[in-house]
Amino acid sequence: MSANVVERTRRRIVTGVVTSDKMDKTIKVTVQRDFKHPKYEKRIRRQTVYTAHDEANEAKTGDTVLIMGKGHEDYQEIRGVRTHFDDREVVREFFGQTRVLSF
């Protein structure tokens, strides 16, 4: 894994399940998170629903997807220096797959 991809993976990555694919080029993804209450130490489960862009309408209800933020860029520019990366490469390493759908 190159240094550029390592820097790219430091951002927040959430995994969720597609709950709706009825909109054109857009899907709704439900992300479930568990955490311990700071005072009472009871496990709490919360759900958040995100909308995500699906250019090819390939995701179907029940599919597990990975949300990584701005995935439409192929480089990051900081002070005039372009750092190139590929989100599909990060997803392949995360899931260990050979074929990754682009959204």
GIJOWO-V63038 format. One record per pair of residues at least 24 apart in sequence whose C-alpha atoms are under 7 Angstrom apart, sorted by the first residue. I is the first residue (numbers start at 1). J is the second residue. D is the distance in whole Angstrom. If there is no record, write none. Layout:
BEGIN
i/j/d
I/J/D
I/J/D
END
This chain:
BEGIN
i/j/d
4/83/7
4/84/7
4/85/6
5/85/6
5/90/7
12/68/7
13/66/7
13/67/6
13/68/5
14/66/6
14/67/5
14/68/7
15/64/7
15/65/6
15/66/5
15/67/6
16/64/6
16/65/6
16/66/6
17/62/6
17/63/6
17/64/5
17/65/6
18/60/7
18/61/5
18/62/5
18/63/5
18/64/6
19/61/5
19/62/6
20/61/6
21/60/6
21/61/6
25/53/6
25/54/5
25/55/5
25/56/7
25/57/5
26/51/7
26/52/6
26/53/5
26/54/5
27/51/6
27/52/5
27/53/6
27/54/7
28/52/6
53/103/6
54/103/5
55/103/5
56/103/7
END
